[in-house]
Amino acid sequence: MVNPSADDLRDPSGASALADRLVRMPIHAFEIEGSGGLPIRGDVHVPEGDGPFPVVVGCHGFKGFRNWGFWPHIATGLATAGLACVRYDMSHNGVGANGLTFDENELFERNTWAHEEEDLDRVLASVRSGALPGASSIDAARLGLIGHSRGGALVIVRGAADPDVRAVVALAPIATILRFSDDVLAAGRADGFIPIRNMRTGEVLRFGAEAIAETAARTDLHDIAASHAARMTQPLLVAHGTADPAVHSTEGHRLAAAAPFGGFLPFEGADHVLGCRHPWQGPTPEFERFMALATREFTATL
């Protein structure tokens, strides 16, 4: 893993010019079958020029989607640096064909970690088989993963099980799926769901009965650092804002510390999304630094 210095965190090489380097790259839309036969919709960003190029697969988090805020810009930034990028909507994330709004809330309620694992497995299988558009420009043997929040934990779990993944980058990852108190879980079991408010839109989504049951059953996800990060054979780079109100930065630190080749990047005073917003309002300095360091990590290892 490329270990950043304190100077890197303040002003990594090229970070301040990231926005100036973003240019339009070929983007190929795709749809494949996901968990439960539902569609996975996504986009493949391919660098200009001669390939094949290394590829990074990106996983959004809880209440996330591939077009949220920084995700298109992560993909474009990686492609600008010569790395193909695949971003996709998980089959049960509740965002429908328009890719922008939660208009399939019943799917969100049915979502589970198992569905998300199966979706990632199917995306990776499609990358490796050459089934996605732009496949002739992609070198699937040079594969990395990047994820945010719950998606950050998902790519860590996958990396631990898949030694052919060469590098993993996680932004604000959770270290446990135990996100609710015993009282809330008990009420959820009685009601059949736990209400989840989307703070951005104000709408109330439902964490469903299957997910509540899975929280107890998947004991390996109660301590992801010990059960999964500790078994990783590839580099793991974890970035986390120290003022994250959704996932405390100690969770990211614990995951990085457990990984044999882990590194932790604290972003002082930054929140869960490094100050970025949806709809996109442009990159923050913290996001630019994160992109520069994540790009450097993937470029060095893939």
C-alpha positions in Angstrom: 0.0 0.0 0.0 1.2 3.6 -0.7 1.5 5.2 2.7 0.7 8.9 2.7 2.7 11.4 4.7 1.3 14.3 6.7 2.2 16.5 3.7 0.2 14.2 1.4 -2.9 14.7 3.6 -2.6 18.5 3.5 -1.8 18.8 -0.2 -1.3 15.5 -2.2 0.3 15.9 -5.5 -2.2 17.0 -8.1 -5.2 17.0 -5.7 -5.9 20.7 -6.1 -6.2 20.3 -9.9 -8.5 17.3 -9.8 -11.5 19.3 -11.1 -9.5 20.7 -13.9 -8.5 17.2 -15.1 -12.1 15.9 -15.2 -12.9 15.4 -18.9 -15.7 13.5 -20.6 -14.8 9.8 -21.0 -16.7 7.1 -22.8 -19.5 5.9 -20.5 -21.4 2.7 -21.2 -24.7 1.9 -19.5 -25.5 -1.6 -18.6 -28.2 -3.8 -17.0 -27.7 -7.3 -15.7 -29.7 -9.7 -13.6 -29.1 -9.2 -9.9 -30.2 -10.9 -6.7 -33.7 -12.3 -6.8 -33.8 -11.7 -10.5 -34.1 -8.0 -10.2 -32.0 -5.7 -12.4 -28.6 -4.2 -11.5 -28.2 -1.0 -13.5 -24.8 0.6 -13.9 -22.3 2.5 -15.9 -18.8 1.6 -17.1 -16.4 4.6 -17.4 -13.5 3.8 -19.8 -10.4 5.9 -20.2 -9.6 7.4 -23.5 -6.7 5.8 -25.4 -5.4 2.3 -25.9 -6.2 -0.3 -23.3 -6.8 -2.6 -21.7 -7.0 -0.6 -18.4 -7.2 -1.7 -14.8 -10.7 -1.6 -13.4 -12.2 -0.4 -10.1 -15.7 -1.4 -9.1 -17.5 1.0 -6.8 -20.2 0.1 -4.2 -22.5 2.8 -2.8 -23.7 2.7 0.8 -26.9 2.4 2.7 -29.5 4.8 1.3 -27.0 5.3 -1.5 -27.1 5.0 -5.3 -24.7 5.2 -8.2 -25.6 8.8 -9.2 -25.5 10.2 -5.6 -23.3 13.2 -5.3 -19.6 12.2 -5.6 -20.0 8.8 -7.3 -20.0 10.0 -11.0 -17.0 12.1 -10.1 -15.2 9.3 -8.4 -15.7 7.3 -11.6 -14.7 10.1 -13.9 -11.6 10.9 -11.8 -10.4 7.4 -11.9 -11.0 7.2 -15.6 -9.1 10.4 -16.1 -6.1 8.7 -14.4 -6.3 5.7 -16.7 -8.4 3.4 -14.6 -11.7 2.0 -15.8 -14.5 2.3 -13.3 -17.8 0.4 -12.8 -20.5 2.0 -10.6 -23.9 0.4 -10.2 -27.1 0.5 -8.2 -27.7 -2.5 -6.0 -30.8 -4.4 -7.0 -32.7 -3.7 -3.8 -31.5 -0.2 -3.0 -35.0 1.3 -3.8 -33.8 3.5 -6.6 -35.6 2.6 -9.9 -34.8 3.1 -13.5 -34.4 6.8 -13.3 -31.4 6.3 -11.1 -32.1 9.4 -9.0 -35.0 8.9 -6.6 -36.3 6.2 -4.1 -39.3 5.2 -6.1 -39.2 1.5 -5.3 -39.4 1.7 -1.5 -40.7 -1.9 -1.2 -37.4 -3.2 -2.6 -35.5 -1.1 0.0 -37.6 -2.8 2.7 -36.7 -6.2 1.3 -33.0 -5.5 1.0 -30.4 -7.5 3.0 -26.6 -7.8 3.2 -27.0 -11.1 1.4 -28.7 -9.4 -1.6 -25.8 -6.9 -1.7 -23.2 -9.6 -1.6 -24.9 -11.4 -4.4 -25.2 -8.3 -6.5 -21.4 -7.5 -6.1 -20.7 -11.1 -7.0 -22.7 -10.8 -10.2 -21.1 -7.5 -11.2 -17.6 -9.0 -10.6 -18.5 -12.1 -12.6 -19.7 -9.9 -15.5 -16.5 -7.9 -15.3 -14.3 -11.0 -15.3 -16.3 -12.7 -18.1 -16.1 -9.7 -20.4 -19.9 -9.4 -20.4 -20.1 -5.7 -19.7 -19.9 -3.0 -22.4 -16.4 -1.7 -23.0 -14.9 -5.1 -22.0 -12.3 -5.0 -24.7 -10.7 -1.9 -22.9 -10.7 -3.6 -19.5 -8.0 -5.8 -17.9 -10.2 -7.7 -15.4 -7.1 -9.3 -13.9 -6.1 -5.9 -12.5 -9.1 -5.4 -10.3 -9.7 -3.1 -7.4 -12.8 -2.2 -5.2 -13.9 1.1 -3.7 -16.9 1.5 -1.4 -18.6 4.0 0.9 -20.1 3.4 4.3 -21.9 0.1 4.3 -20.5 -0.4 0.8 -17.1 0.2 2.3 -17.6 -2.7 4.6 -19.0 -4.8 1.7 -15.8 -4.3 -0.4 -13.6 -5.2 2.7 -15.6 -8.5 3.2 -15.3 -9.3 -0.5 -11.6 -8.5 -0.6 -11.0 -10.8 2.3 -12.7 -13.7 0.4 -11.2 -12.8 -3.0 -7.4 -12.7 -3.2 -7.6 -11.8 -6.9 -8.9 -8.4 -5.9 -5.6 -6.4 -5.8 -6.5 -3.4 -3.7 -9.5 -2.1 -1.7 -10.3 1.5 -0.7 -13.1 2.2 1.8 -14.5 5.6 2.7 -16.2 5.9 6.1 -16.8 2.1 6.3 -18.9 0.5 9.0 -17.2 -2.0 11.2 -20.3 -3.8 12.4 -23.9 -4.2 11.2 -25.1 -3.8 14.7 -26.5 -0.3 14.1 -29.6 -0.4 16.3 -30.2 -0.7 20.1 -31.8 -3.8 21.5 -35.0 -1.9 22.2 -35.2 -0.7 18.6 -34.6 -4.2 17.2 -37.2 -5.6 19.5 -39.7 -3.0 18.3 -38.7 -3.7 14.7 -39.3 -7.4 15.2 -42.8 -6.7 16.6 -43.7 -4.2 13.9 -42.0 -6.0 11.0 -39.7 -3.1 10.2 -37.6 -0.3 11.6 -38.4 3.2 10.2 -35.3 4.9 8.7 -35.6 8.6 7.9 -33.7 9.9 4.8 -32.3 13.1 6.2 -31.8 14.6 2.8 -35.3 14.1 1.5 -37.3 13.7 4.7 -38.9 10.5 3.4 -39.2 7.5 5.7 -37.8 4.2 4.4 -38.2 0.8 6.1 -35.4 -1.5 7.3 -37.4 -4.8 6.8 -38.0 -8.0 8.7 -35.4 -10.0 6.7 -32.7 -7.5 7.4 -33.6 -7.4 11.1 -33.3 -11.2 11.3 -30.0 -11.1 9.4 -28.6 -8.6 11.9 -28.7 -11.3 14.5 -27.8 -14.2 12.2 -24.7 -12.8 10.5 -22.4 -12.9 13.5 -19.4 -12.6 11.2 -20.6 -9.1 10.5 -20.8 -8.1 14.2 -17.0 -7.5 14.1 -15.9 -7.1 10.5 -12.4 -6.1 11.5 -11.7 -9.4 13.3 -13.8 -11.7 11.0 -12.8 -10.2 7.6 -10.3 -7.3 7.5 -7.8 -9.4 9.5 -7.8 -12.0 6.7 -7.2 -9.6 3.8 -4.1 -10.3 1.7 -4.3 -7.1 -0.4 -3.7 -3.5 0.6 -6.6 -1.8 2.3 -6.8 2.0 2.4 -9.4 3.5 4.8 -10.4 7.2 4.7 -12.7 8.6 7.4 -13.8 12.0 8.6 -13.1 12.6 12.2 -16.5 14.5 12.6 -18.6 11.8 10.9 -22.0 11.8 12.6 -23.2 8.6 11.0 -20.2 6.2 11.4 -17.6 7.1 14.0 -14.1 7.3 12.7 -13.0 4.7 15.3 -14.8 2.1 13.1 -12.7 2.9 10.1 -9.5 3.0 12.2 -10.3 -0.4 13.7 -10.8 -1.9 10.2 -7.5 -0.5 8.9 -5.6 -1.6 12.0 -6.9 -5.2 11.6 -5.8 -5.5 8.0 -2.3 -6.9 7.6 -1.6 -4.3 4.9 -4.0 -1.6 6.1 -3.6 2.2 6.2 -5.8 4.8 7.8 -6.4 8.4 6.6 -8.2 10.6 9.1 -9.7 13.8 7.6 -9.9 16.2 10.4 -13.3 17.8 10.9 -14.8 16.1 7.9 -18.2 14.4 7.9 -19.5 11.1 6.4 -19.3 12.3 2.8 -16.2 14.6 3.1 -18.5 17.6 2.9 -19.9 16.7 -0.5 -23.6 17.1 -1.2 -26.4 15.8 -3.5 -27.2 17.2 -5.9 -23.6 17.7 -6.7 -22.2 21.2 -5.7 -18.6 20.5 -6.7 -15.7 18.9 -4.8 -14.5 19.9 -1.4 -10.8 20.1 -0.6 -11.2 16.9 1.5 -12.8 15.1 -1.4 -10.0 16.2 -3.8 -7.4 14.9 -1.3 -9.2 11.6 -1.0 -9.5 11.2 -4.8 -5.8 12.0 -5.2 -4.8 9.4 -2.6 -7.2 6.8 -3.7 -6.1 7.2 -7.3 -2.5 6.9 -6.3 -3.3 3.7 -4.4 -5.0 2.1 -7.3 -2.4 3.2 -9.8 0.4 1.8 -7.7 -1.2 -1.6 -7.0 -3.3 -2.5 -10.0 
